[in-house]
Amino acid sequence: MTERQNSPTYREAGVDIDAGAELVSKIKPLAVSTNRAGVMEGLGGFGALFDLKAAGYSDPILVAATDGVGTKLRVAIETGLLDTVGIDLVAMCVNDLICQGAEPLFFLDYFATGKLDVDQGAKIVTGIAEGCRQAKCALIGGETAEMPGMYPEGDFDLAGFAMGAMERGHALPRDVVPGDVLLGFTSSGLHANGFSLVRKIVADEGLDWNRSEPFDDVSLGRLCLRPTKIYVGPALTALRTGAVHGLAHITGGGLIENVPRMLPDGLAAEINLNTWRVGTFYRWLIGVSGIRQEEALRTFNCGIGMVAAVDRDQVNALARLMAENGETVIRIGEVVERGGSGDGEAGEEGEDGPTRVFFSGQLV
């Protein structure tokens, strides 16, 4: 085959293989910093190996989860604050795993962009590695895709994939019964849900992500980009007590949609909104937008990032244990027979009957 003069190159088409290699060289030490028992090889192969026996499991069930960060990425891109969205990516996956009763073991990421910026990519993966360290799971692989024409300049997308394990017979939820107490684990902020509505509110109010108004000490963008809290450590500690019958990660759909995911048929949840305060930022967000309480409860976590259904006889001991582990938990309600009633029933009639979460009180 005859070579043409001035033949096109992959770089001229918009893909810089050398930049990709440079990013991998920056990522490798970050990945090494997340190693844990079970990791068999470093980055660079066509696949990553993990030894479940070396991780301490004798009869394991594998649990997988995948997620993204949604339009919170748009806030990160517009502000240039890229150091925490990687934590969000890990959190959204591993917090789901723990709700099944699984310990997160390893994580893989997918980072796609129109033109690879090595510094941008390194900041994002630095956040991913930090999230993995917090969750005590290993970053064992991933994919960096440079795809010119697919994304505008400066834009990127992220997806995360987490694998966890538990011994056979330890899956959650199990043995959730009427009278179980609902303990709420406080959130660190918006986490990674509801940002399409937040962005609409900010646009409608003519606000600037990079200015501190209406807050004095931190920019609106930095407030919104506070990373999702990773609950793996305290949740695993709680699970080992045997007191926890179910866990619900409060993501898209809020308390209304996520709490029922841990409830057996025939049971519902009664939640007293007066048992916690949503915080200054949430009060401002709800106040400036004028959204209805039900819409807030369906869109945001409203200050509660995880809910546990706990044996009534062990709830006080578990709350003390969580406090000793640096976690703030609040008694927000209880599990009841279906048909229980609060001051207000949220949600609509569905295929399996009315909503399964009842609220009393008001968000304050």
KAWOCOR-V719217 format. One record per run of one state. SS is the DSSP state (H for helix, E for strand, L for the rest). FROM is the first residue (numbers start at 0). TO is the last residue. If there is no record, write none. Layout:
{{SS,FROM,TO} {SS,FROM,TO}}
//
This chain:
{{L,0,15} {H,16,31} {L,32,37} {E,38,38} {L,39,48} {E,49,49} {L,50,58} {E,59,66} {L,67,70} {H,71,78} {L,79,83} {H,84,98} {L,99,101} {E,102,112} {L,113,116} {H,117,134} {L,135,136} {E,137,145} {L,146,154} {E,155,166} {L,167,179} {E,180,185} {L,186,193} {H,194,203} {L,204,218} {H,219,223} {L,224,230} {H,231,239} {L,240,242} {E,243,248} {L,249,252} {H,253,261} {L,262,265} {E,266,271} {H,272,274} {L,275,278} {H,279,288} {L,289,291} {H,292,298} {L,299,302} {E,303,309} {L,310,310} {H,311,323} {L,324,327} {E,328,336} {L,337,342} {E,343,344} {L,345,348} {E,349,349} {L,350,351} {E,352,352} {L,353,355} {E,356,359} {L,360,363}}
//
